[in-house]
């Protein structure tokens, strides 16, 4: 990975959006909701006020509008502050 987050930032790969509903209906791309969970790929070193709790390979839940979307090597990632992460699952 050629990206190293700074300070209290975290690089997250969002989980794939659901292709079908619970009832089996195929969801078109325009109606898919943004996933709210993903896998931590890289973490920063933290700040003097905040230690890093999450680590690479953690599965996390984050807010709907958390982070900034970036594309790297054809993959979509989110870079966000650790405080935007709601839970480790």
TAVEN-V408711 format. One record per helix or strand. SS is the DSSP state (H for helix, E for strand). FROM is the first residue (numbers start at 1). LEN is the number of residues. If there is no record, write none. Layout:
ss: {SS SS}
from: {FROM FROM}
len: {LEN LEN}
This chain:
ss: {E E E H E E E E H E}
from: {9 20 26 29 37 59 68 75 82 85}
len: {6 1 1 3 7 4 5 7 3 4}
